[in-house]
Amino acid sequence: MSNSIPQPPSINLEDFSKRSLEFYEQIKDRLEKEAMNKYVAVDYETSNYWLGETASGALSKAKEQFPNKVFYLLQVGSPTAFGVQSMMTSDLFGKRSGYGFNWAY
């Protein structure tokens, strides 16, 4: 058994944020009509997005489909954007124990 802690993927945060926000701009009008004030996790690489009542709800849906990806989270209609990098953590027995968040404002 390895004692190493899984590390999140290495990404260029500036490029990641720029591309994520560009993708959000493409879907912004639709989301503001259908999901104002909800949270959205976006993945510009696959052109997918997931909605939730909370940031963790949107992220959980995204992680179900792509457990090892990093997502950009926004609140629909909010003038302030924030990005969240997350990864699933595990306890000593390999069971899922929740999400670890690194917030980037």
Steps between C-alpha positions, in 0.01 A plus 500: 500500500633840404495784751517768232217749474347537151597828338266706283593530133744774411327773298568853382246686714501811281422302184251279686312802634502681165370202305242414766363856497494503119289181504273646769440808281374265225235348731437800727177626339338156511605442861380841616155421357480148645718493812553847646690494832575126475858380481662358190813287462641545150742293297612686189688195370183293458253793474304351791351670801317387813255701710437484873320694771839529673858511377566156648183367334614609155851368563370165626303450178805586289724268705256210450572511128866610513643420845857608419434826316530854629195723452428870505203601715287810469172624637269569207431871471757599761743777406772329703647176369700252697683188399520186703750224459392180667588139538341208680674407822510151645533369849746227599263228380457648153146624560392837373499749780415825325648772288802714562469850360763752399323830434639749246325837487 
